[in-house]
Amino acid sequence: MIKGLILDVDGVLVGSKMGFNWPMPHADVIHALKTLREKGMFVSLCTGKGTFAIREIVEAAHLDNLHIGDGGAVVVDFLKNQVIEKHILSPSDVFRITKMFQDAGVYVELYTVDRYYVEEKSVSEITKTHTEILQRDPKIVSSLLETSKLLEVVKVMLVARDEKDKERIINLFKESKSSLSLQWGVHPTALPLLFGLITLQGISKKQAAETISKNTCVSLTDTLGIGDGMTDWNFMDICGYAGAMGNAVIELKEKVQSRVERGYVGTSVNENGVLDILKHFGVLEG
């Protein structure tokens, strides 16, 4: 029996149709999430974006439980103003990684729990695009390197211009022999831009999902995880039930379908496919 939900945000709740499911989820989706929470089911949002970027959705649906931000680096209850976990990078690691990628001409942002930072000379169309996605302006600073010394950074964000640039960034990261972790995410309105998240080693949506399970006392075997990218399988794999969006990558769909009756591929995000998945599993009435 499904007792809780862990939902990726971009590509699951938020799509690319302005005024329909962008920048906020469709009103029907918000209503459904609010209804499920009122019935006692925990509904946790899970994003690789800045934690602060999902606050508006949480408040609109009144999801007064734990949520995952910054790729698992932060677990927070917005409505109770409680940060349950925040995994902070060492200032020396942040300085070293930031300098290395800046020297390589890579666009870099730094994230704390409640805001993000961009260097003045790096401001570009990428900044504009990401501001629209995050629905919050960055703090513009003269030097990320100097600013990093003063912050509790939970994530360093790298933006690749396309798949080729992504491979270049991956190779640079490997050459650095860093003990940190690099994972990737996409946003349907930003393609071909790709977003690289650098966090502490071992930090992921999976580890954060386990934290939610411990705090809610709801087993992950009774939890439905829904996503659209392979980074989402990181947490979906440990959930008893799994749903993939119609717009999900093929590999994720295949893994979800291998669950047989405990897996389901719904319609696309631009068709409110998350509702299709919830109805399939009987979480919502058809």
N, C-alpha and C positions, 0 to 999 in steps of 0.2 A: 504493500500500500504506500502510495506517494504521500509523504508528509512535509516535504520541503522542495523548493526550487532554487537552483543556482543558474542564473541567466547571463550569458554574455550580452553586451549592450549593442555595439556597432555591428550591423549586419543581422541582428536578431530583433532588437527592439527599435533601433534607429536605422532608417534606410536612407535613400537618396532622393525621395520625392518631396520637394519643398512644400511645406504646408500640410502634407499628408503624414509623413513619418520622419520629417527632418525640419528643424533641429530636434524636435521632441517626438517621442513615440506617438502613434495614432491615439486619439481619445479612447477608442474601444480597448486598446491594449492597456492604457493607464487604468481604465475602469476595471478591467479583468484582474490586474495585479492587486489593485486596492481591495477588491471583493475577496480574493483569496487570502490576503493578509487579515482581513476582518474576520474571516472564518477560522483563523488560528494557524494557518500554514505560513512557515517562514518563506520569504521571497527575497533572496539575496541577489543583488546585481554584481557583476564581475567584469572588470574592465582593465585594459592595459593603459588606458588614458590616465591623466592626472585624477586622483581621487575626487577632488573637488568638482570635476566635470559631470558627475552623476548625481550630485546633490539635488538638482532641480527635479529630476525624475523621481527620486526617492521622496521628496516632499510632496510632489503632485499625487503620488500613489499612496502616500502615508505609510511607507515601508519602514516601520519602527523596529528594525532588526539589523543584523550585521551585514556589511557589504565589503566587497573586495576592490581595491584600487591599485593603480601603479603596478599591474602585473603580479599582484600578490604581496607587494612590499608593505601595503597598508590594509588593515582590517578595522572598520569603523562603524559606529552607530551614529549617523548624522543627527537623528532626532533627539538623541540623548546626549549629544556632544561628547561622545566617548570614543577615544582611539584605543582599540584593544591591542593592536600590534602595529609597530612601525619599525622597519628594518633599515637602519641608517648606514650608509656607506661611510668609510673612513675618509676624512678630508684629504689625506694623501692620495688615496685611490681616485677620488673625484678629480683632484688637480691633475694627476698623471694622465688619466683617460681623456679628460677634457682637452688638455694641451695636445696630446697625440692626434686626436681627431680634428681639432681646429687646424693644426699644422698641415693636415692632409686635405684641408678644404671641405670638411664635412660639417653640415649644419648641426649644431648642438644646442640642446636645452637642458636646464637643471630643474629638478622638481623637489619640493618639500611637500608635506601633507596638504597644505592649503594654497600653494601658489607655484608658479613656474617662472623661470628667468631666461632671458635671451640677451645676448651681447648686441650692443648698439650697431656695430658694423656688420652684423649678420642679418639684420632685419631685411626681409625680402618678401616675395610672393609666398614663400613657404610659411613665413610668419603669419601672413594674412589668412592663408588656408587653414592653418592650425588653430588660429584664434577663433575662426568660425566653428570649427569642430568642438573646441573646448568651451566655447561660449564665455570666454574670459580673456581679457587682455593680459599679456605677459608683463612682468616687471622688467623694464629695459635697463640694463646696467652697462657701464663703460667697459668692464672686464669680468668675464665669467670666472676666470682663474682667481682673481682677488676676491670676488664675491663668494666663491665656493668655500673659502676659509671660514666664512661666517655663518654658514647654513648647515642645517641637518638634512642632507640630501638623501632621498630614498630612491631616486632613479635619475640616471642620465639618459636623455632621449637623443637618439641619432636619427636623422631623416635622410633616407636614400631617395634619389631622384627617380630611380627605376630599378629593374631587376639587376641590371649590370652593375649599377652603383651599389646595390645591396651586397653583391658578391665581393666587391672591392672592400666594403666595410667589414664583412665577415673575415676576409683574409687578413686585414689589418688587425682585427681583434685577436685572431689566432696567433699572429706574429708577436703580439704584445705579451703572450703567455700569462694573461691576467687570470687571477683566481675568481674573478667576478663572472656573472652569467649574462648572456646576450640572448634575448628572444625577440620575435618579430610579430607585428600586428599590421592590419590594414584598416582603412576606413573607406566605405563605398563612395564618398564624395571627393576623396583626395587622390585616387589613383591617377597616374602611376606612382605617386609617392608611397613609400613604405617606411614604417616606423620601427626602429630598433630600440629595445628597452634593456638598459644595463642595470642590473640589481645585484645584490649579494648572491653568492653561490647558494643554491638550495632554495632560493625564493621563487615561488611560482604560484599560479592559480590553484594548483593541487594542494600545496602546503596550506594556503589560505582557506581552501574548502574544508580541510581537516580541522582547522581552527574553528570554523563556523559550526561544524558537526559537534565538536566538544562543547562549545558554548551553548548550543541549542538543545543538546542531549537527543538530537535526532540522528539516527544512523545514516551514513551515506548510502547504505543499501536501500533506504526508503526515500532517497532524494533523486529528483529528475534534473539532469544537467542538459542545457540547450546551448548550442554554439553554431558557428559557421566556418571556423578556421581550425587548422591542425593545432594551433596553440591552445585551443579550447579543449581538445581531447585530453590535455594535461589534467584537467579537473573532471571532465566527463567520464573518463576511464574508471574513476573510483566511485562514480555514482551508480546506483542500482539500475537506473533508467536513463536513457540517452535519446535526445532529439536533435536532429540536424535540420537546418533550414534548407529550403529548395535552392537557395543561392550559395549553399556551402560548397567547399571544394570537394572534388570527387573522393579523395582519400578519406575524408571525414564521413561522408555519406556511407562509404563501404564499411567503415568500422561500426557505425551506428546500426546499419542493416544486419551486421553479424550478431547483434544482440537478439535477433529474431523478435519475439513478442515484447521484449523490453527495450526495443529500439524502433524509432520511427523517423522517416524523412518527410517533413511537411512542405508546404508551399513556401514561396519566397518572402523575404522581409517586406517587399513592396506589395504583398498581398496579405499582410498581417499573419504570416505563416506561424508565428509563435502561438496564436490562438488555435490554429489547426492542430498543432502538436498537443496543446493542453487538452483539447477536446478529445483527441484520439486516446489519450491515456485516462480519460474520465475525470480529469482535474477540473475542467469546466464542463458545463452541460452543453450538449451539441445543439 
